[in-house]
Amino acid sequence: MTSTNGHTSLEMTTYPMNNCDVSDTDENDTESGEDYELEPMLARQIYRKGGSEKHRRKRIANFIEQHGIRDKTRNQDTQNTQSFGDIKFVGFGPNIKKTPYIRVDNDTQPNIIWNLLINQWNMYIPKVLISVTGGTINYHFKSRLKTLFKEGLIKAAVSTGVWIITRGIDAGVSKIVGEAIKEVHQDIVLLGMEPWDNVDNNEALHGNSSEGMWPAKYGASDLSNQMPALDCNHTHFILMDHGREELGYQIDVRDNLEQFIRDGEKGKKTTHIPVVLVVIGGNTETIGKVYKSLVPVSGKQIPAVVIYGSGGAADLIVEALRITHGKPDEQIRDIIKDHLTENIQKIFLKPVTALDVSAVNECIDTLSEIVNSQNRCMITIFDMNSPTSTKDIDKAILCGLLKDKHVSENIDAQLQLAMRLDRCDIAEEQIITCGKRNYWKNLNFEKHMEEALIENKVDFVSMFLEHVVQLNKFLTISRLHALYTKVIKAEAINGRLSTIHILKRLLRGTEENVYLQAIGRLCQRLLEDEYEPLYQDDKYVVDLSSDNSELGSRDFKHPNKDLLIWAVLTNRRDMAQLFWRRLTIGNIGSALIAARLLAALAKQANIEESMLTLDLKDHANTFVELAIRVIDQCYKDDKRMAQLALVRKLRLWGNTTCLSIAYSGQQQKFLEHECCQTKIERTWKGMIQMNLFEQKVKVCCVHL
């Protein structure tokens, strides 16, 4: 929503695309201002907002004029910024998208920057913000740290709705973050915030018109290499113009924006977004950044995750925490001064003889504030040198986020965060615990269970079923209907090969309120009339006008079977196996039915869906193998009972039998098992013996 003064709060319409990248265009078309061909993502953004690429440019220019976003000229006077538009990286490698950028004055208010990011650049509203600091320009990453950090950050970043903020330069930790996000191949906001004067070849970004630069060509061949260049893997840039040459001045602007995102606009009811600061290496500027996060001028504290073993400021903070553990606050400064003065001098990046004593003392004072009793609880340490540390930086990030005041006081928000970062282990260790039962016993876990099913978070589904969710109460007709409709309408999850397009084709023309009945008939069709279709009673027609997913405590006799079918039809491997293992009867037949459904879906895939076809066939073979393992163990335990199990009627599946399913589904590998062969042979011989007996009776009757 927009306030009367034009400032936008955190509660507003979201746009699912995260940047305004456009494809490479013809130079003449671009410079003339004519419309040019857009990348599909940007085209959708533009047409959602209305208008063409030319209108997008004009809209941004008008926004800058309306809100008076300024920068400083060479003579230190302020004027409305002319340095904005899209950066076109030239000579940095192939397939690099254009990147939105803007140059702003140090006094620019964070709510105006937020408005620009969300409403003009169409960035999605983040659910989590990770701010990365440290790792100075000449910082050398140890190979193990580089690997751990990249893999941990990727695991944290692939969760839906994460923003990452760095300095945005092609050096130090910013470069490593850029490389990590490039490997993800997903739309993730990576926002670079750096002082204008600290960017190499910033003249290429300097605008001479209120219309901006579309694009500003940033050439690798034009770099002087005297200062860091911008990193081409970042998705957006905000370049702070402070008019002086001191390094680190951007922290004020960056902190203001992070605090605004964390707390929302004052006086308005907004959604609070968890923010965490990740500290790697660094110098005195990094210590200042940590201090401002833990001791903000206004607003709440931002928790920090410090990577111990990365050197510099990060190690200094951890050492300060270690030597002052359990000490009263009034003794902390003296302890740090006695033990860490020499280490502090090293991170100033200047000869000791050139150091100002007052600067060292100021750093000691800052460290003392960071590690005092009030702030130390907001710091999470990840020790990369520990023999027990693995690729769990994402776990440390989540632990840090859980210390956010808005999150730590809200058990529901904690669980949402754990699910967002897919860390079920943290949920079990720190959230769904016996000690916190009074906090979570009244929580609506069914909402989280449904979300975990849709997002294919198997570990969370298993945890909920084990601790807090009764499946026969959870699975109502309306909820099963919602699971099918939400999955069919959604995009593929986590790169999984999805059957969404197959299901849409097979259910084309079906009204949404009768989806379950259509699913039942679809299963019968895929199984070639093996048994009567499911969900054909009138009670399975859902009233879409009412939200009654909570109603009906026992709509399904065997909810594990119904969720097994759902997981199989949507090609969720681990989820399907979870519900198959939870079945108390008919496991062999259920595995064979699942294999038949998957094999039939594979035949429905189009020619261009060859990878999906192979995946479905492999998934089907997995269930055949599961059926073989079960019958093999049964046969070893009791041959007679195992053979009877093959021909026993399955109440779960319309009174068909395992042998019938395997035969009609041409599941030869299962039929080749010794138990099946023995039963078939005995049945065949029994029929022969019966025929011989009947012939002998007839002969005797004739002689009589």
HUWOBEL-V908946 format. One record per pair of residues at least 6 apart in sequence whose C-alpha atoms are under 8 Angstrom apart, sorted by the first residue. I is the first residue (numbers start at 0). J is the second residue. D is the distance in whole Angstrom. If there is no record, write none. Layout:
# HUWOBEL-V908946
i j d
I J D
I J D
This chain:
# HUWOBEL-V908946
i j d
0 7 6
0 8 6
0 9 8
0 10 6
0 11 5
0 12 7
1 7 5
1 8 7
1 11 8
2 8 8
6 110 6
6 111 6
6 114 7
7 110 7
7 111 8
7 113 7
7 114 6
8 110 7
8 114 8
8 263 7
8 264 6
8 267 7
8 269 7
9 124 8
9 260 8
9 263 6
9 264 7
9 269 6
9 270 6
10 268 8
10 269 6
10 270 7
13 117 8
13 121 8
13 122 8
13 123 6
13 124 6
14 44 8
14 117 8
14 121 6
14 122 6
14 123 5
14 124 8
15 121 8
15 122 7
15 123 5
16 40 7
16 41 8
16 44 7
16 121 6
16 122 6
16 123 6
16 186 7
17 120 8
17 121 6
17 122 4
17 123 6
17 186 6
17 187 7
17 188 6
18 41 8
18 98 8
18 99 7
18 120 6
18 121 6
18 122 6
18 188 7
18 234 7
18 235 7
19 40 8
19 41 6
19 44 8
19 97 8
19 98 7
19 99 6
19 120 6
19 121 7
20 38 7
20 40 8
20 41 6
20 85 8
20 96 6
20 97 5
20 98 6
20 99 7
21 37 5
21 38 5
21 41 6
21 96 6
21 97 6
22 36 7
22 37 6
22 38 5
22 96 6
22 97 7
23 96 8
23 97 8
24 35 7
24 36 7
25 35 8
28 34 7
28 35 7
29 35 7
29 213 7
29 214 7
30 213 7
32 53 7
32 213 8
33 53 7
34 51 7
34 52 6
34 53 6
35 52 7
37 52 8
44 121 7
45 51 6
45 52 7
45 55 7
56 84 8
56 210 7
56 211 8
57 210 7
58 119 8
59 119 6
60 209 7
60 210 6
60 211 7
62 115 8
63 79 7
63 80 8
64 79 7
66 111 7
67 79 6
68 79 6
68 80 6
68 103 6
68 104 7
68 107 7
69 77 6
69 78 5
69 79 4
69 80 5
69 102 8
69 103 6
69 104 5
69 107 7
70 77 6
70 78 6
70 79 6
70 80 5
70 102 6
70 103 5
70 104 4
70 105 8
70 240 6
71 77 4
71 78 6
71 104 6
71 240 6
71 241 7
71 242 6
72 78 7
73 242 8
75 242 6
77 104 8
79 209 8
80 102 7
80 103 7
80 209 7
81 102 8
81 205 7
81 206 5
81 207 6
81 208 6
81 209 5
81 210 7
81 211 5
82 101 6
82 102 6
82 204 6
82 205 5
82 206 4
82 207 8
82 211 6
82 212 7
83 99 8
83 100 5
83 101 4
83 102 6
83 204 8
83 206 7
83 211 5
83 212 6
84 99 6
84 100 6
84 101 7
84 211 5
84 212 5
84 213 5
84 214 6
84 215 7
85 97 6
85 98 5
85 99 4
85 100 6
85 212 7
85 213 6
85 214 5
85 215 6
86 97 5
86 98 5
86 99 6
86 100 7
86 204 8
86 213 8
86 214 6
86 215 5
86 216 6
86 217 7
87 96 7
87 97 5
87 98 7
87 214 6
87 215 6
87 216 5
87 217 6
88 95 7
88 96 8
88 97 7
88 216 6
88 217 5
88 218 6
88 219 8
88 231 7
89 216 7
89 217 6
89 218 5
89 219 6
90 218 6
90 219 5
90 220 7
91 218 8
91 219 6
91 231 7
95 231 7
95 232 8
97 214 8
98 233 8
98 234 6
98 235 6
98 236 7
99 120 7
99 234 7
99 235 5
99 236 6
100 235 6
100 236 5
100 237 6
100 238 8
101 236 7
101 237 5
101 238 6
102 195 7
102 237 6
102 238 5
102 239 6
102 240 7
103 237 7
103 238 6
103 239 5
103 240 6
104 239 6
104 240 5
104 241 6
105 239 6
105 240 6
105 241 5
105 249 8
105 251 8
105 252 6
106 252 8
107 252 8
108 255 8
109 252 8
109 255 6
109 256 5
109 259 6
110 256 8
110 259 7
110 264 7
112 256 8
113 256 8
116 122 6
117 123 6
117 124 7
122 188 8
123 160 7
124 160 7
125 160 5
125 161 5
125 162 6
125 272 7
126 159 8
126 160 5
126 161 6
126 162 8
126 272 6
126 273 7
127 160 7
127 161 5
127 162 6
127 272 6
127 273 5
127 274 6
128 161 6
128 162 5
128 163 6
128 164 8
128 272 7
128 273 6
128 274 5
128 275 6
129 161 7
129 162 6
129 163 5
129 164 6
129 274 6
129 275 5
129 276 6
129 277 7
130 163 6
130 164 5
130 165 6
130 274 7
130 275 6
130 276 5
130 277 6
131 163 7
131 164 6
131 165 5
131 172 8
131 173 8
131 276 6
131 277 5
131 278 6
131 279 8
132 165 6
132 166 8
132 172 7
132 276 7
132 277 6
132 278 5
132 279 6
132 281 7
132 285 6
132 288 8
133 172 7
133 278 6
133 279 5
133 280 5
133 281 4
133 282 7
133 285 5
133 312 8
133 313 8
134 171 5
134 172 5
134 173 8
134 279 6
134 280 5
134 281 5
135 170 8
135 171 5
135 172 7
135 280 8
135 281 6
135 282 7
136 170 5
136 171 5
136 227 7
137 170 7
137 171 6
138 170 8
138 171 5
138 172 8
138 280 8
139 171 7
140 171 8
140 309 8
141 309 8
144 309 7
144 383 7
145 175 7
147 389 8
147 390 5
147 391 8
147 392 7
148 390 8
148 392 6
149 175 7
149 176 7
149 179 5
150 179 7
150 390 7
151 390 6
151 391 6
151 392 5
151 393 5
152 176 8
152 179 7
152 392 7
152 393 6
153 179 6
153 180 7
153 183 7
154 393 6
154 420 7
155 393 5
155 396 8
155 420 6
156 162 8
156 180 8
156 187 7
157 183 7
157 185 7
157 187 8
158 419 6
158 420 5
158 421 8
159 419 7
160 187 8
161 187 7
161 188 7
162 187 7
162 188 5
162 189 6
162 190 7
163 188 6
163 189 5
163 190 6
164 189 6
164 190 5
164 191 6
164 192 7
165 173 6
165 176 8
165 189 8
165 190 6
165 191 5
165 192 6
166 173 6
166 191 5
166 192 5
166 193 5
167 173 6
167 174 7
167 190 7
167 191 4
167 192 6
167 193 7
167 229 6
167 230 6
167 233 6
167 236 7
168 174 6
168 191 7
168 193 8
168 198 8
168 227 6
168 228 6
168 229 4
168 230 5
169 227 6
169 228 5
169 229 5
169 230 4
169 231 8
170 227 7
170 228 8
170 230 8
172 279 7
173 230 8
174 230 6
177 189 8
177 230 7
177 231 8
177 232 5
177 233 6
178 232 7
180 187 7
180 189 8
180 232 8
181 232 6
187 234 8
188 233 8
188 234 6
188 235 7
189 233 5
189 234 5
189 235 7
190 233 6
190 234 6
190 235 5
190 236 6
190 237 8
191 233 6
191 234 8
191 235 6
191 236 5
191 237 6
191 238 8
192 236 6
192 237 5
192 238 6
192 239 7
192 249 7
192 253 7
193 237 7
193 238 5
193 239 6
193 249 6
194 238 5
194 239 4
194 240 6
194 241 7
194 246 8
194 247 8
194 248 7
194 249 6
195 201 7
195 238 5
195 239 5
195 240 5
195 241 8
196 240 7
196 242 8
196 243 8
196 244 7
197 226 6
197 227 7
197 244 8
197 246 7
198 226 6
198 227 6
198 228 6
198 229 7
199 222 6
199 223 7
199 224 7
199 225 7
199 226 5
199 227 6
199 228 5
199 229 8
200 217 8
200 221 7
200 222 6
200 223 7
200 228 7
203 215 6
203 216 6
203 217 6
204 212 8
204 215 6
204 216 7
204 217 7
206 212 6
222 228 7
239 249 6
239 252 7
241 248 7
241 249 8
247 284 6
250 288 7
254 291 7
254 292 7
257 274 7
258 298 7
258 299 8
258 301 8
260 271 7
260 272 6
260 274 8
261 271 6
261 272 5
261 273 6
261 274 6
261 299 8
261 301 8
262 271 6
262 272 7
262 298 7
262 299 7
263 269 6
263 270 7
263 271 6
271 405 7
273 400 6
273 403 6
273 405 8
273 406 7
274 301 6
274 302 7
274 400 7
274 403 7
275 301 6
275 302 5
275 303 6
275 304 7
275 396 7
275 399 6
275 400 6
275 403 8
276 289 8
276 292 8
276 301 7
276 302 6
276 303 5
276 304 6
277 303 6
277 304 5
277 305 6
277 306 8
277 396 8
278 285 8
278 289 8
278 303 7
278 304 6
278 305 5
278 306 6
278 313 6
279 305 7
279 306 5
279 307 8
279 309 6
279 310 8
279 312 8
279 313 6
280 306 8
280 309 5
280 310 5
280 311 4
280 312 5
280 313 5
280 314 7
281 310 7
281 311 5
281 312 5
281 313 7
281 346 8
282 311 6
282 312 5
282 346 5
282 347 6
282 348 8
283 312 7
283 346 7
283 347 6
283 362 7
285 312 6
286 312 6
286 316 8
286 362 8
286 365 7
286 366 7
287 365 7
289 303 7
289 369 7
290 365 7
290 366 8
290 368 7
290 369 6
292 300 6
292 301 5
292 302 7
292 303 8
293 300 5
293 301 6
293 302 7
293 303 8
293 369 7
293 374 6
293 377 7
294 300 6
294 369 8
294 374 8
299 404 7
300 377 8
300 403 7
300 404 8
301 377 8
301 403 6
302 377 5
302 378 6
302 379 8
302 399 6
302 400 7
302 402 6
302 403 6
303 377 6
303 378 5
303 379 6
303 399 6
304 378 6
304 379 5
304 380 6
304 381 7
304 395 7
304 396 6
304 399 6
305 313 6
305 316 8
305 317 7
305 378 7
305 379 6
305 380 5
305 381 6
306 313 6
306 314 8
306 380 6
306 381 5
306 382 6
306 383 7
307 313 6
307 314 5
307 317 7
307 380 7
307 381 6
307 382 5
307 383 6
307 384 8
308 314 6
308 382 6
308 383 6
308 384 6
309 383 8
311 346 6
312 346 7
315 339 8
315 342 7
315 343 7
316 366 7
316 369 8
316 370 8
317 380 7
319 335 6
319 339 8
319 366 7
319 370 7
320 370 6
320 375 7
322 334 7
322 335 8
323 331 6
323 334 7
323 335 8
323 370 8
327 372 8
328 371 6
328 372 7
331 367 6
331 371 7
332 363 7
332 364 7
332 367 5
335 363 7
335 366 8
335 367 7
336 363 6
340 359 8
340 363 8
343 359 7
343 362 7
343 363 8
344 351 6
344 354 8
344 359 7
345 351 8
347 354 8
368 374 7
369 375 7
377 399 7
377 402 6
377 403 8
378 399 7
379 395 7
379 398 7
379 399 6
380 395 7
381 392 7
381 395 6
382 388 7
383 389 8
393 420 8
394 422 7
394 425 7
397 416 7
397 417 7
397 420 7
398 425 8
400 406 7
400 416 8
401 407 6
401 413 6
401 416 8
406 412 5
406 413 6
407 413 7
410 430 7
410 438 7
410 439 7
411 439 8
411 442 7
413 430 7
414 426 7
414 430 7
415 447 8
417 423 7
417 425 7
417 426 6
418 451 8
418 456 8
418 459 7
421 456 7
423 458 6
423 459 6
423 462 8
427 462 8
431 439 7
444 463 8
444 467 7
444 468 7
445 468 7
445 473 6
448 459 8
448 460 6
448 463 7
448 468 8
449 482 7
451 457 7
451 459 6
451 460 6
452 460 7
452 482 8
453 482 7
453 485 7
453 486 6
454 492 7
455 492 7
455 571 7
455 574 7
457 573 7
457 574 6
457 577 8
461 577 8
464 470 7
470 558 7
470 559 8
471 552 7
471 553 6
471 554 8
471 555 7
471 556 8
471 557 8
471 558 6
472 551 8
472 552 4
472 553 6
473 549 8
473 552 7
474 552 8
474 553 8
474 554 7
474 555 7
474 558 7
475 548 6
475 549 7
475 550 7
475 551 6
475 552 7
475 553 7
475 554 6
475 555 7
476 539 6
476 541 8
476 548 7
476 551 8
476 554 6
476 555 8
477 541 6
477 547 6
477 548 5
477 549 8
477 550 8
478 548 5
478 549 8
480 514 7
480 515 6
480 541 8
483 514 8
483 565 7
484 511 8
484 514 8
486 499 7
486 569 8
487 499 5
487 502 7
487 503 7
488 499 8
490 499 8
491 497 6
491 499 8
496 570 7
496 610 8
496 611 6
496 614 7
497 569 7
497 570 6
497 611 7
498 568 7
498 569 6
498 570 6
498 611 8
499 569 7
501 600 8
501 603 7
501 604 6
505 521 8
506 517 7
506 518 8
509 517 7
512 540 6
512 541 5
512 542 7
512 543 6
513 539 7
513 540 5
513 541 7
514 540 8
515 534 6
515 539 6
515 540 7
516 533 7
516 534 5
516 535 5
516 536 8
516 539 7
516 540 7
518 533 8
518 534 8
519 532 5
519 533 4
519 534 6
519 535 7
520 532 5
520 533 7
522 532 7
522 533 8
522 596 7
523 529 7
523 530 7
523 531 7
523 532 5
523 533 8
525 595 8
525 596 6
525 599 6
525 600 7
526 592 8
526 595 7
526 596 6
526 599 7
529 655 8
529 660 8
530 652 7
530 653 5
530 654 8
530 655 7
531 653 7
555 561 8
559 578 5
559 579 7
559 581 7
559 582 6
560 578 7
560 579 7
560 582 7
560 589 8
562 575 8
562 578 7
563 574 8
563 575 5
563 576 8
563 578 5
563 579 6
564 575 8
564 593 7
566 572 7
566 574 6
566 575 5
567 575 6
567 593 6
567 596 7
567 597 7
568 596 7
568 597 7
568 600 8
570 597 8
570 615 7
570 618 8
572 618 7
579 586 7
579 589 7
579 590 7
580 586 8
584 651 8
585 649 6
585 651 7
586 626 7
586 629 8
587 625 8
587 626 5
587 627 8
587 629 7
587 630 7
587 657 7
588 626 8
588 649 7
588 652 8
588 656 7
588 657 5
588 660 7
589 652 8
590 622 5
590 623 6
590 625 7
590 626 6
591 622 7
591 623 6
591 626 7
591 657 7
591 660 7
591 661 7
592 660 7
593 619 7
593 622 7
594 618 7
594 619 4
594 620 7
594 621 8
594 622 5
594 623 6
595 619 7
595 664 6
596 619 8
597 615 6
597 616 7
597 618 7
597 619 5
598 615 7
598 616 6
598 619 6
600 615 7
601 611 7
601 612 5
601 613 8
601 615 6
601 616 6
602 612 7
604 611 7
604 612 6
623 666 8
623 668 8
623 669 7
624 669 8
626 669 8
627 669 6
627 672 7
630 641 7
630 674 7
631 672 8
631 674 8
633 640 8
633 641 5
634 640 8
634 641 5
634 642 8
634 674 6
638 674 7
641 674 7
642 674 6
642 675 7
642 677 8
642 678 6
644 657 8
645 656 6
645 657 5
645 658 6
645 675 7
646 656 5
646 657 6
646 658 6
647 656 6
647 657 8
648 654 5
648 655 5
648 656 5
649 655 6
649 656 6
649 657 8
658 670 8
658 675 8
661 667 7
661 669 7
661 670 7
662 670 8
669 675 8
670 676 7
